[in-house]
Amino acid sequence: MLETLMNLVDELNTRTRLGRRKAPLGVIFFALTACGGALEAELPAAPSSPPPPALRYEIRGADDEHLRDVEVCFQGFTTRRFVLLEGDGIVSATREGQPLVVEKGKGFALDADVTPTCVRYRVRLTPSVRPGFVHDATLLARPLDAPASTAVRIHVRESAGPVVTPFEVDEGAYVPRPSFLERSTTWVYGEGARLLLRDVDGVELRLVILPGQKRIPDEVLEAHLVRSLELARSLAPARYPERVLVAVAPSPVSAGNPPIAFGLARRGGGASVLFVLDEDADEEALAREDWVSVHELAHFAFPAMPRSEAWLTEGWATYFQEVLRARGGLISPEDAWLRLHRGFAKSQHDGTGRPLHEEALAMYETYAFKRVYWAGAATALEDDVALRLRGSRLEEALARVFEGEPFDRWIEFSDYVARLEASGHADLAERAREVRSGTGVPDLSAVYATLGLEARGGSLELDDSAELVSVRRAIVRGDASAPSALRPR
């Protein structure tokens, strides 16, 4: 499919005398549609036996650019309500021309258990961060009680404008993964954006750059994000998504923020990352100071977990954002350890003192992000060192723990620790329980001493005579540490 898309894009660009990197989003949208021919108009006729569960959306433009008209048809199951996963933008809804009751925050209720049937509704788009991004959770109402096996197809008519999603494209339709029914992802819509299609070690990268002033050239931004994706994928090559939508919006950003000032990874139906790029950032700052792109893309190397376990998922991403950049040569090993040290120090006096899993659950109200993220990162360092003493490393152990699980699977904490125990790491499972229920942050003084990390206020000195200096070096090189290399000097 990627090769077909690229051929169409190249042909269209040749005709319009545009460089491949400047292809307008509208052109790409119609190339995507052209790959599959005509859009299907109706659900297939019901066979004599019960039809398989299916759900089809058709999105059209409305008389207001902020509105969309959506027809949703379903068969093979019954439901009495459709809801938006986020927001309350549904304006009206009808079935067979008769109005349905729309309740604020609750979607709309059907008047009967009828299948197959079609419902039409009008929705007001809710931009995410800025116009051009939209979470499909605010656009496509999901049916309650739809079977997990429901096949979903999404058609976007020309009147709705160009759009890019992270979904598979099949015969003119977008086909999300089953996780679409319960989670959301990010789309890009509107004219003037540019789409760059790249194969990155087998991952189809759909990079969309929205209009806006910026100092960093497209080709530099593309190369940087490709490198970030390569590094993130290295954590779990077998489990990483086969396609990722990366959307970048240049924007004014207040002083003191990194070059990519904001990032948000979502995986409902497909993997997407939304980035806000400081329009004044230069190439040097992007290369040295951007940790956000690696952090967000690293999330797809691991399953998602409930908000209460964000200390784990965000902790892994926070730890690896520095380790991977050192491995990739974006920063020095010394800089990576210093950045980790400063992050650990920030967490010491942050938070409300509640158990860590409760802190994580409430962090969007308490803003205790430093404690949640960096307590998790400290645990990741502890685990990585312990695993390397056994001849393994953290990413390898997690790959085994989550083997066979798709990137969009949600894992409960109880399942995670049970898998750790089953893989022979009962001590790490017990440590995870302790950290989760603890009211502080992990004490890294013993780990620091064995690795040769000597804190000097806000600075850090590296002692090359330390007992586990080989482990310290292996962590930022990406090597697996062999037990024979870990004997005291």
Buried (B, 14 or more C-beta within 10 A) or exposed (E): EBEBBBEBBEEBBEEEEBEBBEBBBBBBBBBBBEBBEEBBEEBEEEEEEEBBBBBBBBBBBBEEEEBBBBBBBBBBBBBEBBBBBBBBBBBEBBBEEEEBEBEEEBBBBBEEEEBBBBBBBBBBBBBBBEBBBBBBBBBBBBBEEBBEEBBBBBBBBEEBBBBBBBBBBEBBBBBBBBBBBBBBBBBBBBEEBBBBBBEBEEBBBBBBBBBBEBBBEBEBBBBBBBBBBBBBBBBBEEBBBEBBBBBBBBBEBEEEBBBBBBBBBBBBBBBBBBBBBBBBBEBEBBBBBBBBBBBBBBBBBBBBBBBBBBBBBBBBBBBBBBBBBBBBEBBEBEBBBBBBBBBBBBBBEBBBEBBBBBBBBBBEEBEBBBBBBBBBBBBBBBBBBBBBBEBBBBBBBBBBBBEEBEBBBBBEBEBBBEBBBEBEBEEBBEBBBEBBEBEEBBEBEEBBBBBBBBBEEEEBEBBEEBBBBBBBBBBBEBBEBEEEBBEEE
